Amino acid sequence: MFTPLEDIRFLADSENRFTALEALAAGPRTRSELRSATEASSATISRLLGDFESRGWVARDGNRYALTPLGEYVASEFIDLHGHMTTASELRELLPWFPLEELDLEVDLEVVTGARITAATPDNPMAPVARVLDIERKSTRTNTLANIFPEPCIEARHEAIVDGTQTMELVTTPAVVESVMASPCADEFEDIVAADRATVYVHDGDVPPGGVYDGTAYLIVLDDRDVSVGLIESDDSVLVDRLAETFDEYRRASTRLTASALRDGHESAWAET
């Protein structure tokens, strides 16, 4: 008879046990298939399956092993727990900068359970930026809040909107517009503003970077130096709805940016609503 803590420790103490359980959750497996999934030895797989059988989690059918109803329950719960802990591990460095309170989510981390997290690392500090560019280039429809609009992003948006079929609504700031118009990408930005599939607004104040693309919420996480340290993407309806509401709030408090004003070089290029 095993106690609950002993069963938890049994699974948590071995990557092979968890990997095998996860493989069995997808369907019956032979010993050879479990060896391939875990990259463990035949002796390890034999011990592992014996331990699973003694707990009533698996049953043998010919040369294949399948989860019992109890095993399916254990696998489902433990895989969920593993997913939660994976998210917690990924958020460890991002959480101090994650704007849950600004989004009025009452610090409920359930909204990011199962999220795709792209964190900056010493080996790849530009990983979040690369992922943002991927989103900007490949999305079908985006509602974006942008506190910066660097040249690679302008080029990606130009490719997606002017040369492609993406539809974009963008809320940004006067400082961003001024910076872009002083950059080598000014003409490309003007093309974006003039495009039928793009609507650009300017908000007189800071905006939190992120938005919604193709039904997925995304948050760009900045540290206290305004350096991107991570990107969080989630299909969770709470986060998607809140990001959509946040975008609408900023858009309503903004004014429309026009291509004609940009061409005329008006300081108040966003004077038309």
C-alpha positions in Angstrom: 0.0 0.0 0.0 1.5 3.3 -1.1 0.6 6.7 0.4 -0.3 9.6 -1.8 3.0 11.3 -1.0 4.9 8.2 -1.9 3.2 8.0 -5.3 3.9 11.7 -5.9 7.5 11.2 -4.9 7.7 8.1 -7.1 6.7 10.0 -10.2 8.5 13.2 -9.4 11.8 11.5 -8.7 12.3 10.1 -12.2 12.0 11.8 -15.6 11.7 8.4 -17.1 8.6 7.5 -15.1 6.9 10.8 -16.1 7.8 10.4 -19.7 6.6 6.8 -19.8 3.3 7.8 -18.1 2.8 10.6 -20.6 3.5 8.2 -23.5 1.0 5.7 -22.1 -1.6 8.4 -21.7 -1.5 8.8 -25.5 -2.3 5.1 -26.0 -1.0 1.6 -25.4 2.8 1.1 -25.9 5.2 -1.8 -26.3 8.4 -2.0 -24.2 10.3 -1.0 -27.3 8.2 2.1 -27.8 8.6 3.1 -24.2 12.4 2.6 -24.5 12.3 5.0 -27.5 10.1 7.5 -25.7 12.3 7.6 -22.5 15.7 6.6 -24.0 16.0 4.3 -21.0 17.5 0.8 -20.9 15.4 -2.4 -21.1 16.1 -3.0 -17.4 14.8 0.4 -16.4 11.6 -0.1 -18.5 11.1 -3.5 -16.9 11.4 -2.0 -13.4 9.2 1.0 -14.3 6.4 -1.2 -15.7 6.6 -3.5 -12.7 6.2 -0.5 -10.4 3.3 0.8 -12.5 1.6 -2.6 -12.4 2.0 -2.9 -8.6 0.2 0.4 -8.2 -2.6 -0.7 -10.5 -1.8 1.9 -13.1 -1.1 -0.3 -16.1 -2.2 -3.7 -17.5 -0.6 -5.9 -20.1 -2.3 -6.9 -23.2 -0.1 -9.2 -25.3 3.1 -7.3 -25.9 1.5 -3.9 -25.2 0.9 -2.0 -22.0 -2.1 0.2 -21.4 -3.2 2.5 -18.6 -6.0 1.2 -16.4 -8.9 3.6 -15.5 -7.0 4.4 -12.3 -3.8 5.0 -14.4 -5.6 7.3 -16.7 -6.8 9.3 -13.7 -3.3 9.5 -12.2 -1.8 10.4 -15.6 -4.3 13.2 -16.3 -3.8 14.8 -12.9 0.0 14.5 -12.8 0.4 15.7 -16.4 -1.7 18.8 -15.5 0.5 19.3 -12.4 3.6 19.0 -14.4 2.2 21.6 -16.8 1.4 24.0 -14.0 4.9 23.6 -12.5 6.5 24.1 -16.0 4.6 27.4 -16.3 5.7 28.4 -12.8 9.3 27.6 -13.7 9.1 29.6 -16.9 7.4 32.5 -15.1 10.0 32.6 -12.2 12.1 35.3 -13.9 9.2 37.1 -15.6 6.7 37.3 -12.8 8.1 40.4 -11.1 7.4 42.3 -14.4 4.2 40.5 -15.4 1.4 43.2 -15.4 -1.4 41.2 -13.9 -2.6 44.0 -11.7 -2.5 46.5 -14.6 -4.8 44.1 -16.5 -7.1 43.8 -13.5 -6.7 40.0 -13.3 -6.4 39.9 -9.5 -3.0 38.1 -9.8 -4.7 34.9 -11.0 -1.9 32.9 -12.5 -4.5 30.4 -13.8 -4.8 32.7 -16.8 -1.4 31.7 -18.0 -1.6 28.0 -17.3 -0.7 26.4 -20.6 0.6 29.6 -22.0 3.4 29.7 -24.5 6.2 31.5 -22.8 9.3 32.8 -24.7 11.8 34.1 -22.2 15.1 35.9 -22.9 18.0 33.8 -21.8 21.8 34.4 -21.6 22.2 32.2 -24.7 19.3 33.8 -26.6 18.4 37.3 -25.2 16.6 38.2 -28.4 14.2 35.2 -28.3 11.1 37.3 -27.3 11.8 39.9 -30.0 12.2 37.1 -32.6 8.9 35.6 -31.6 7.1 39.0 -31.8 8.5 39.5 -35.3 7.1 36.0 -36.2 3.7 37.1 -34.9 3.8 40.4 -36.8 4.8 38.7 -40.0 2.5 35.7 -40.0 -0.8 36.8 -38.3 -4.0 37.3 -40.2 -5.5 39.9 -37.9 -3.9 41.8 -35.0 -4.9 44.5 -32.5 -1.7 45.8 -31.1 -0.5 48.2 -28.4 3.0 49.3 -29.1 5.3 51.4 -26.9 8.1 51.0 -29.5 8.1 50.3 -33.2 11.7 49.3 -34.2 12.8 49.0 -37.8 12.5 45.2 -37.9 8.9 45.4 -36.7 8.1 48.0 -39.3 9.6 45.8 -42.1 7.7 42.8 -40.8 4.4 44.8 -40.7 5.0 46.2 -44.2 5.5 42.7 -45.5 2.4 41.4 -43.8 0.0 44.4 -44.6 1.2 46.2 -47.7 2.7 43.2 -49.5 0.4 40.7 -47.8 -3.2 40.3 -46.5 -2.9 41.1 -42.8 -5.4 43.4 -41.1 -4.0 45.5 -38.3 -5.2 48.0 -35.8 -2.4 49.7 -33.9 -2.3 52.0 -30.9 1.0 53.7 -30.3 2.4 57.0 -28.8 3.5 60.3 -30.2 7.1 59.5 -29.2 7.0 56.3 -31.3 5.6 58.1 -34.3 8.3 60.8 -34.1 11.0 58.2 -33.7 9.8 56.2 -36.7 9.5 59.2 -39.0 13.1 60.1 -38.2 14.2 56.5 -39.1 15.2 55.0 -42.4 11.8 53.2 -42.3 9.7 56.4 -42.5 8.4 55.6 -46.0 7.5 52.1 -45.1 5.6 53.3 -42.0 3.7 55.8 -44.2 2.7 53.0 -46.5 1.4 51.1 -43.5 -0.6 54.1 -42.3 -2.1 54.6 -45.8 -2.9 50.9 -46.3 -6.6 50.0 -46.4 -6.0 47.0 -44.0 -4.3 49.1 -41.4 -5.7 51.6 -38.9 -3.2 53.4 -36.7 -4.1 55.4 -33.6 -2.0 57.6 -31.3 -2.4 57.7 -27.6 -1.1 60.6 -25.6 0.5 58.6 -22.8 2.1 55.2 -22.2 0.6 52.0 -23.6 1.3 48.5 -22.3 2.9 46.4 -25.1 0.9 43.5 -26.4 -2.5 42.8 -27.8 -4.5 40.0 -29.6 -3.6 38.2 -32.8 -5.9 35.7 -34.5 -7.7 35.1 -31.2 -4.6 34.7 -29.1 -3.6 37.2 -26.4 0.1 38.2 -26.1 1.9 40.3 -23.6 5.4 41.6 -24.0 7.0 41.6 -20.6 9.4 44.5 -19.9 11.8 44.9 -16.9 12.4 48.1 -15.1 14.7 49.2 -17.9 12.0 48.7 -20.5 14.0 45.8 -21.9 11.9 42.9 -23.2 12.5 39.9 -21.0 9.7 37.7 -22.2 6.6 37.1 -24.3 3.5 35.4 -23.0 0.9 34.0 -25.5 -2.4 32.4 -24.3 -5.7 31.3 -25.7 -7.2 31.6 -22.2 -10.6 33.4 -22.7 -10.1 35.5 -19.6 -6.8 36.9 -20.8 -8.0 37.2 -24.5 -11.1 39.1 -23.4 -9.1 41.4 -21.0 -6.4 42.2 -23.6 -9.2 42.9 -26.1 -10.9 45.2 -23.6 -7.6 46.9 -22.8 -7.0 47.5 -26.5 -10.5 49.0 -26.9 -10.0 51.3 -23.9 -6.7 52.7 -25.4 -8.2 53.0 -28.9 -11.2 55.0 -27.6 -8.8 57.4 -25.8 -6.7 57.8 -29.0 -6.9 59.8 -32.2 -6.5 58.5 -35.7 -3.2 58.9 -37.5 -3.4 59.9 -41.1 -1.0 59.4 -44.0 -1.8 62.9 -45.3 -0.7 64.5 -42.1 2.5 62.4 -42.1 3.3 63.6 -45.7 2.6 67.2 -44.8 5.0 66.9 -41.9 2.6 68.1 -39.3 3.8 67.9 -35.7 0.2 66.9 -34.8 0.1 64.2 -37.5 -2.7 62.5 -35.5 -5.0 65.6 -35.4 -7.8 64.0 -37.5 -10.1 61.7 -35.7 
